[in-house]
């Protein structure tokens, strides 16, 4: 039996999030599907790669993006995409970081 991917997350993340520079933010999701989906993150359409301030933790059932010290560069649209042989789905998160 194959099941297309689904992404679940907190209702709080369904509306745009506004933060102050220097704050930490976490986008935590649950990802399900059979076979286990692969996941990828983008920020403003560009693939995300981990840095000293941005980490991505992936397990077979979750994907978590953490920014330890938000800056204006972290503002924008984050998209998590989950794919398997049956299909794909995305979840979009809007983040605005305001200066100090």
C-alpha beads as a LAMMPS data file, in Angstrom:
LAMMPS data file: protein, C-alpha beads

100 atoms
99 bonds

1 atom types
1 bond types

-500.0 500.0 xlo xhi
-500.0 500.0 ylo yhi
-500.0 500.0 zlo zhi

Masses

1 110.0

Atoms # bond

1 1 1 0.000 0.000 0.000
2 1 1 1.325 3.423 -0.933
3 1 1 0.189 6.704 0.603
4 1 1 1.006 10.175 -0.711
5 1 1 2.895 12.495 1.657
6 1 1 1.224 14.775 4.195
7 1 1 2.764 17.583 6.257
8 1 1 1.259 18.658 9.581
9 1 1 2.300 21.578 11.777
10 1 1 1.083 23.847 14.561
11 1 1 -1.894 26.102 13.786
12 1 1 0.257 29.007 14.999
13 1 1 2.472 28.544 11.922
14 1 1 -0.495 28.828 9.540
15 1 1 -0.432 32.636 9.783
16 1 1 2.585 34.874 9.125
17 1 1 5.058 35.092 11.997
18 1 1 6.730 38.390 12.920
19 1 1 9.909 38.325 15.000
20 1 1 12.529 40.751 16.255
21 1 1 16.117 40.475 15.063
22 1 1 18.084 38.181 17.356
23 1 1 15.095 35.980 18.263
24 1 1 15.116 32.225 17.755
25 1 1 12.437 30.568 15.669
26 1 1 11.575 26.952 15.000
27 1 1 9.355 25.473 12.294
28 1 1 8.498 21.950 13.402
29 1 1 6.529 19.595 11.149
30 1 1 5.320 15.998 11.078
31 1 1 5.735 14.279 7.714
32 1 1 3.954 11.040 6.837
33 1 1 3.591 8.850 3.752
34 1 1 4.308 5.356 2.420
35 1 1 7.018 4.935 1.312
36 1 1 8.694 7.444 3.654
37 1 1 8.858 10.810 1.867
38 1 1 12.058 12.729 1.227
39 1 1 11.940 16.351 2.334
40 1 1 13.584 19.574 1.203
41 1 1 13.372 23.202 2.374
42 1 1 13.548 26.390 0.331
43 1 1 13.695 30.049 1.378
44 1 1 12.338 32.569 -1.136
45 1 1 12.609 29.884 -3.820
46 1 1 16.251 28.963 -3.109
47 1 1 17.330 25.617 -1.610
48 1 1 18.264 25.980 2.069
49 1 1 21.604 24.798 3.335
50 1 1 22.473 24.622 7.030
51 1 1 24.653 27.396 8.488
52 1 1 25.882 28.337 11.952
53 1 1 22.500 30.018 12.586
54 1 1 20.208 27.697 10.606
55 1 1 19.837 23.972 11.210
56 1 1 17.583 21.365 9.617
57 1 1 16.821 18.202 11.588
58 1 1 15.161 15.362 9.667
59 1 1 13.803 12.027 10.903
60 1 1 11.638 9.550 8.950
61 1 1 8.522 11.253 10.394
62 1 1 9.533 14.888 10.908
63 1 1 11.465 17.878 9.622
64 1 1 12.450 20.787 11.845
65 1 1 14.034 24.066 10.783
66 1 1 15.682 26.154 13.517
67 1 1 17.124 29.660 13.218
68 1 1 19.026 30.567 16.379
69 1 1 19.467 34.315 15.756
70 1 1 17.012 35.717 13.239
71 1 1 18.089 38.622 11.047
72 1 1 16.406 40.509 8.217
73 1 1 18.029 37.984 5.834
74 1 1 15.793 35.301 7.355
75 1 1 12.579 37.134 6.357
76 1 1 10.520 35.618 3.572
77 1 1 8.734 32.457 2.562
78 1 1 9.948 29.067 3.739
79 1 1 8.572 26.027 1.914
80 1 1 8.898 22.415 2.989
81 1 1 8.346 19.901 0.203
82 1 1 7.740 16.186 0.842
83 1 1 7.996 13.700 -2.058
84 1 1 7.514 9.983 -2.551
85 1 1 6.603 7.759 -5.507
86 1 1 2.880 8.450 -5.021
87 1 1 3.055 12.242 -5.018
88 1 1 4.265 15.373 -3.317
89 1 1 2.972 18.128 -1.071
90 1 1 4.248 21.410 0.302
91 1 1 3.760 23.560 3.393
92 1 1 4.476 27.290 3.291
93 1 1 5.567 29.487 6.202
94 1 1 5.820 33.300 6.125
95 1 1 8.428 34.867 8.430
96 1 1 9.107 38.586 8.906
97 1 1 12.109 39.691 10.951
98 1 1 12.110 43.306 12.123
99 1 1 15.244 45.245 13.096
100 1 1 16.236 45.948 16.688

Bonds

1 1 1 2
2 1 2 3
3 1 3 4
4 1 4 5
5 1 5 6
6 1 6 7
7 1 7 8
8 1 8 9
9 1 9 10
10 1 10 11
11 1 11 12
12 1 12 13
13 1 13 14
14 1 14 15
15 1 15 16
16 1 16 17
17 1 17 18
18 1 18 19
19 1 19 20
20 1 20 21
21 1 21 22
22 1 22 23
23 1 23 24
24 1 24 25
25 1 25 26
26 1 26 27
27 1 27 28
28 1 28 29
29 1 29 30
30 1 30 31
31 1 31 32
32 1 32 33
33 1 33 34
34 1 34 35
35 1 35 36
36 1 36 37
37 1 37 38
38 1 38 39
39 1 39 40
40 1 40 41
41 1 41 42
42 1 42 43
43 1 43 44
44 1 44 45
45 1 45 46
46 1 46 47
47 1 47 48
48 1 48 49
49 1 49 50
50 1 50 51
51 1 51 52
52 1 52 53
53 1 53 54
54 1 54 55
55 1 55 56
56 1 56 57
57 1 57 58
58 1 58 59
59 1 59 60
60 1 60 61
61 1 61 62
62 1 62 63
63 1 63 64
64 1 64 65
65 1 65 66
66 1 66 67
67 1 67 68
68 1 68 69
69 1 69 70
70 1 70 71
71 1 71 72
72 1 72 73
73 1 73 74
74 1 74 75
75 1 75 76
76 1 76 77
77 1 77 78
78 1 78 79
79 1 79 80
80 1 80 81
81 1 81 82
82 1 82 83
83 1 83 84
84 1 84 85
85 1 85 86
86 1 86 87
87 1 87 88
88 1 88 89
89 1 89 90
90 1 90 91
91 1 91 92
92 1 92 93
93 1 93 94
94 1 94 95
95 1 95 96
96 1 96 97
97 1 97 98
98 1 98 99
99 1 99 100
